[in-house]
Amino acid sequence: MVAAIEITGVQKVFSAKGADPVIALEDVSLAVNPGEFVSIIGPSGCGKSTLLYIIAGFTKFDRGSVKVNSSEVSGPGTDRGIVFQEYALFPWLTVLGNTMYGLRHRGLSKNEQREVAEQRIRDIGLVGFEHRYPKELSGGMKQRVAIARTLACDPDILLLDEPFGALDSQTREVMQDQLLRIWQETGKTVLMVTHDVGEAVFCSQRLIVMYARPGRVKSEVDVDIDRSKPREFVMVSDEFNSIRNDVWLSVREEVELTTRMTP
């Protein structure tokens, strides 16, 4: 099987005038299979988001190889769609306008753009809010629009950077459920960065745990839980809690190391 994402020996160093260079990533290698849901987790400053932006084509790397569907990444592309923690919606556009925005250059007629956008709005449960502006929406609604806008462009790969980090816990759980449903229905490849161990375990088929800076892969954890049952059964299952506890202890080691390293 050809990997949807293949990262080999990637290094990224940030340099600023008058300051010591910071090695954000060092010799990072990992692969994500087509249709797989993988999460990257680790302490703050371990390079998780940097790695995601490298895959998205927003950030250049210094050494190594990054391939998406066997092609070297040289910049952003329509095969990858990214959702940020901050919703990045256009305040002067409605829900429908924001969702249609990325379709302008795909050769679709206005009617076709509208049909695609309306379908994605249905998918994320915002029917009736098409003509509302971002200022009229809750945080969870805004993030749903951000996801709908990305899905409207039909990328092969979804890159999620702490997509629910700004939401309250109840809304976050609802959004996790919706994300899982969308992934299961579309079969897209998903790579998510998160600080939340429970979220990573609940949503993912596999976890990539990172060392503290410089960011390297510490371990890969397969998540074998039964997601056919409702959330309340999954969250109290022995399988879920065993994986969550093991991963949390691994991440906590790195958090403690980072704390000791901080002046």
Residue pairs with C-beta under 8 A, 6 or more apart in sequence:
1 33
1 34
2 34
2 69
2 70
3 31
3 32
3 33
3 34
3 67
4 32
4 33
4 34
4 35
4 36
4 68
4 69
4 156
4 157
4 189
5 30
5 31
5 32
5 55
5 66
5 67
5 68
5 157
5 189
5 191
6 31
6 65
6 66
6 67
6 68
6 70
7 28
7 29
7 30
7 31
7 51
7 55
7 64
7 65
7 66
7 67
8 29
8 64
8 65
8 66
9 27
9 28
9 29
9 63
9 64
9 65
10 25
10 27
10 28
10 29
10 51
10 54
10 61
10 63
10 64
10 65
10 66
11 23
11 25
11 26
11 27
11 28
11 61
11 62
11 63
11 64
12 23
12 24
12 25
12 47
12 50
12 51
12 54
12 59
12 61
12 62
13 21
13 22
13 23
13 24
13 62
14 21
14 22
14 24
15 21
15 22
22 213
23 213
23 214
24 47
24 50
24 213
24 214
24 215
25 47
25 50
25 51
25 54
25 61
25 214
25 215
25 216
26 214
26 215
26 216
27 64
27 216
28 47
28 51
28 64
28 215
28 216
28 217
29 64
29 217
30 208
30 217
30 220
32 38
32 189
32 191
33 189
34 156
34 189
35 187
35 188
35 189
36 189
36 190
36 205
36 206
37 183
37 189
37 190
37 192
37 203
37 204
37 205
37 206
38 190
38 191
38 192
38 204
38 205
38 206
38 207
38 208
39 191
39 192
39 193
39 194
39 199
39 200
39 203
39 204
39 206
39 207
39 208
40 48
40 51
40 52
40 191
40 192
40 193
40 194
40 207
40 208
40 210
41 48
41 193
41 194
41 195
41 197
41 200
41 207
41 208
41 209
41 210
41 247
41 251
42 48
42 209
42 210
42 211
42 212
42 215
42 218
42 251
42 254
43 210
43 212
43 251
43 254
43 255
43 257
43 258
44 195
44 258
45 212
45 213
45 258
46 210
46 211
46 212
46 213
46 215
46 254
47 210
47 213
47 214
47 215
48 193
48 210
48 215
49 161
49 162
49 193
50 59
50 215
51 193
51 215
52 82
52 159
52 161
52 191
52 193
53 59
53 161
54 60
54 61
54 66
54 73
55 66
55 68
55 73
55 80
55 159
55 191
56 76
56 80
56 82
56 159
57 73
57 74
57 75
57 76
57 77
57 80
58 76
58 82
65 72
66 72
66 73
67 73
68 77
68 79
68 80
68 156
68 157
69 79
69 156
78 153
78 155
79 155
79 156
79 157
80 155
80 156
80 157
80 159
81 150
81 151
81 153
81 155
81 157
81 158
81 159
82 150
82 158
82 159
82 160
82 161
83 143
83 146
83 147
83 150
83 158
83 159
83 160
83 161
83 163
84 146
84 161
84 162
84 163
85 161
85 162
85 163
85 165
85 166
86 166
87 134
87 139
87 142
87 143
87 145
87 146
88 146
89 98
89 134
89 142
89 145
89 146
89 149
90 97
90 98
90 101
90 134
91 133
91 134
91 135
92 133
93 101
93 133
93 134
94 130
94 131
94 132
94 133
95 121
95 126
95 129
95 130
95 131
95 132
95 133
95 137
95 145
95 148
96 114
96 117
96 118
96 121
96 130
96 131
98 134
98 145
98 149
99 117
99 120
99 121
99 145
99 148
99 149
99 152
100 113
100 114
100 116
100 117
100 152
101 149
102 149
102 150
102 152
102 153
103 113
103 116
103 117
103 152
103 153
104 113
106 113
106 153
108 116
116 152
117 148
117 152
118 130
120 148
120 149
120 151
120 152
121 127
121 129
121 130
121 148
123 148
123 151
123 182
123 185
124 144
124 145
124 147
124 148
124 151
124 178
124 182
125 144
125 178
126 141
126 144
126 145
126 148
129 137
129 141
134 142
134 145
137 145
138 171
139 166
139 167
139 168
139 171
140 167
140 171
140 174
140 175
143 163
143 164
143 166
143 167
143 175
144 175
144 178
146 163
147 163
147 179
147 182
150 158
151 158
151 182
151 186
155 188
156 188
156 189
157 188
157 189
157 190
157 191
158 183
158 188
158 189
158 190
158 191
159 191
159 192
160 179
160 190
160 191
160 192
160 193
160 194
161 193
162 193
162 194
162 195
163 175
163 179
163 192
164 171
164 172
164 175
164 176
164 194
164 196
164 199
165 194
165 195
165 196
167 175
172 196
172 199
173 231
176 199
176 202
176 203
177 231
179 190
179 203
180 202
180 203
180 227
182 188
183 190
192 200
192 203
192 204
194 200
197 244
197 247
197 248
197 251
198 235
198 244
200 207
200 247
201 207
201 223
201 225
201 240
201 243
201 244
201 247
202 231
202 234
202 235
202 240
204 223
205 222
205 223
206 220
206 221
206 222
206 223
207 220
207 221
207 223
207 247
208 217
208 219
208 220
209 217
209 218
209 219
209 220
209 221
209 247
209 250
209 251
210 216
210 217
210 218
210 254
211 217
211 218
211 254
212 254
212 255
212 257
212 258
212 261
213 258
218 250
218 254
219 250
221 243
221 246
221 247
223 243
224 239
225 234
225 237
225 239
225 240
225 243
226 234
226 237
226 239
227 234
229 237
234 240
